[in-house]
Amino acid sequence: MKKSLLAIAGLLALASCAGSGPGGDSGAGDDWPYTGGDVWGSHHSRLTDIDKGNAGRLGLAWSYDLNTNRVQEATPVVVDGVMYSSGNLGRVYALDAASGQPLWTFEPEVDMQANRSTCCDQANRGVALANGKVMVGALDGMLYALDAKTGKILWKTDTVVDHSRGYTSTGAPEVAGDLVIIGNAGAEYDVRGYVTAYRIADGTQAWCFFTVPHDPAKGPQEDKALDVALKTWDANSRWDIGGGGTVWDAINYDPKFGTVYIGVGNGGPYSIATRSPKGGANLYLSSIVALDAKSGAVKWHYQETPGDSWDFTATQPMVLTDMEVDGKVRPVILHSPKNGYLFVLDRETGKPLRVNPLVRTNWTKGFDKDGVPQMTPDRTDFWNGPRIIFPSSAGARNWYPAAYDAERKSYYASVLDMGNLMFTVPPGTPAEARRPRALNVQTTLIFTPQLQAVLPTLPPAIREQVEKLPEMQWVKNKPYSSELRAIDPLTGKARWAVPTEGWQDRMGMLSTASGLIVHGTIGGKLMVRDADNGKLIKAIDTGASIMAAPMTYRVKGVQYIAVAAGFGGGGWGYVPRYSAAYRNGNANRILVFKLDGGPVPQPTALPPPEVASAPPAQKAGVTPAMIAKGQGLFFQNCAICHSNQLRSTAPDLRRMQPGTHDMFNQIVRDGLLLPGGMPRWDDLLSVEDADAIHAWLIAEQGPLRERELKLKAAGKPLDAPSAAIMSNF
């Protein structure tokens, strides 16, 4: 293992000298020392042992059961024969990369109350290695440095500035010289975003950069760059809620320029009319910000979505490379955020060199020659009435990484062309108070694949307005498309495209110098494609939903391909019927493949759903008004996790057993099930509120049971598709 630790230090030292574009040494080699493969985040490998001619021989080398059933979004790293990977909540696994034998595991002590502030499940996107340490962020915001040899905690530090607010941590830390940098999540809740740099040696703080100004009435800003930003906000903004702007992913260190690039998240609340009533660009929301790695000072910024109101985060993974643009080789960032465009930005200056659409958009007519979007506020101001926005808050692109092959000059990515209906309270409605550590988006979203089915259930006045929107024709013509594409980054055009399995099928990418594209599917297959035309070479049925990006490495002359399997993330309560997680459950695993490996053992299919149990009688004094109140409280507080769908990760509360009904208030208000991840709500929900929610669930359970009894008697299945109304993806 001593050799392994020296290799880690050596690889990090060499990274600053690696090439980053055509003719350079981009991509990972035998080792995969970063979640993105190389320091540039390319998700590309130089290995060629597995190629188009022999990839059909791929089979399972080994698998490792993670003993969890939530979400897996991390890409493992491998250095000198040891694999390190993170799991949900911030668990870490160290495995022999050739055999899968566990070397050590780490499970953080997480404050499970943090689950109340997780829009998008208990995700974790990876670890960082440096100086014999493995660094990982836990869901509750604690950053750990572990001994790479033993897993022992060397230091830990609390990255959360205010635990009275809904901060969580889901992204991978980023090493920048002798510092490690991490952000946070929670923009849908009540937070003000920031990133913090800590010294790898001992975990002490080096610097912190806030992405959103604070209330100017409370004194000077922490940074001169925030004085600049403040001019783009209404002085009477909802500073009490926080503003959003979290950096929950997309932190990239550029050793060539000594720069850290951060992608900043959405505004909170969503509507700028609520957040910053007089408007403004609201820097640094939905921006790429270049920070000096040593000091945290701003070098430049570029705002991809000024005045964001649609959850158009810029937190999606970046690729750093060198590329010929207009006859000159430039160091660039390739970035495809949620807003529907692919950006090519100059890494030195932040100047946009190319901005091209990937999907249908109506929030802008496009970008001018200076990279400024031509906004269309009359089509997207959902605070003045319901609007259909393209792309949706799920994003044209999201956290699942793209891969970039500099030799082929192709950017391989999963792209979702979909919109959503957005509406909020009518104009003139009194402002809502901040809801501590709870959702503050104050917006309803319905995705376009389900909009036509949901429309008849909406209030007549809203339905009539929606039907008159010009975008309704877009919905009728093509509710959505979801594709894997090979994209020319300078034009945004697809060289080839193949459909995915559905709009909830999103996948990270691996590309190789031998001309392969490798990705998983939510339906449970590992797919190997020809990078030049997208043709399928090999499909391996794993029986497990795969979203995370695969990676590849070589140990003792044998090349392996590895991927983490497990469904979750945004919309985690809505498990689609076509997914392996729906058919087989969601047992999480790391799957590793090699040439001439064996078959993948298939999980046992789940038994058919059972009829909902009989509900208890309503308590004395329950009225229709109380039940209606309970419905509103449920969708405001509970539905983001409890989708009330069959086989969702969070229980369908219309199917509660008698004992759960008996303990309902103790569970909801007192935290009886807190160790299992169900947070307490006694600070926001009164006894009367909890009783109202319970009354509505009882009122739902009776008719559900009657309907399912009839279906069972007729020999029909109990499960059927239903709408997904959620705030993120």
Sequence and secondary structure as in RCSB ss.txt:
>XXXX:A:sequence
MKKSLLAIAGLLALASCAGSGPGGDSGAGDDWPYTGGDVWGSHHSRLTDIDKGNAGRLGLAWSYDLNTNRVQEAT
PVVVDGVMYSSGNLGRVYALDAASGQPLWTFEPEVDMQANRSTCCDQANRGVALANGKVMVGALDGMLYALDAKT
GKILWKTDTVVDHSRGYTSTGAPEVAGDLVIIGNAGAEYDVRGYVTAYRIADGTQAWCFFTVPHDPAKGPQEDKA
LDVALKTWDANSRWDIGGGGTVWDAINYDPKFGTVYIGVGNGGPYSIATRSPKGGANLYLSSIVALDAKSGAVKW
HYQETPGDSWDFTATQPMVLTDMEVDGKVRPVILHSPKNGYLFVLDRETGKPLRVNPLVRTNWTKGFDKDGVPQM
TPDRTDFWNGPRIIFPSSAGARNWYPAAYDAERKSYYASVLDMGNLMFTVPPGTPAEARRPRALNVQTTLIFTPQ
LQAVLPTLPPAIREQVEKLPEMQWVKNKPYSSELRAIDPLTGKARWAVPTEGWQDRMGMLSTASGLIVHGTIGGK
LMVRDADNGKLIKAIDTGASIMAAPMTYRVKGVQYIAVAAGFGGGGWGYVPRYSAAYRNGNANRILVFKLDGGPV
PQPTALPPPEVASAPPAQKAGVTPAMIAKGQGLFFQNCAICHSNQLRSTAPDLRRMQPGTHDMFNQIVRDGLLLP
GGMPRWDDLLSVEDADAIHAWLIAEQGPLRERELKLKAAGKPLDAPSAAIMSNF
>XXXX:A:secstr
 HHHHHHHHHHHHHHTTS  STTS  SB S B BTTBSTT   EE   SS TTTGGGEEEEEEEE S  S     
 EEETTEEEEE GGG EEEEETTT  EEEEE     GGGGGG TT S     EEETTEEEEE TTSEEEEEETTT
  EEEEEE  S TTS  B  S  EEETTEEEE  B TTTT B EEEEEETTT  EEEEEESS   GGG   SSHH
HHHHHTTS TTS TTT EE    S EEEETTTTEEEEE   EESS HHHHSTT    TTTTEEEEEETTT  EEE
EEESSTT  S     S EEEEEEEETTEEEEEEEE  TTSEEEEEETTT  EEEEEESS   SEEEE TTS EEE
 HHHH GGGS EEESS TT SS SS  EEETTTTEEEEEEEEE EEEE S TT       TTS     EEEEHHH
HHHHGGGS HHHHHHHHTSTHHHHHHH SEEEEEEEE TTT  EEEEEE SSTT     EEETTSEEEEE TTSE
EEEEETTT  EEEEEE SS   S  EEEEETTEEEEEEEE   STTTT   TTSHHHHH    EEEEEEET B  
                   TT  HHHHHHHHHHHHHHTTTT    TT SS  GGG  HHHHHTHHHHHHH TTGG
GT    TTT  HHHHHHHHHHHHHHHHHHHHHHHHHHHTT  S        S  
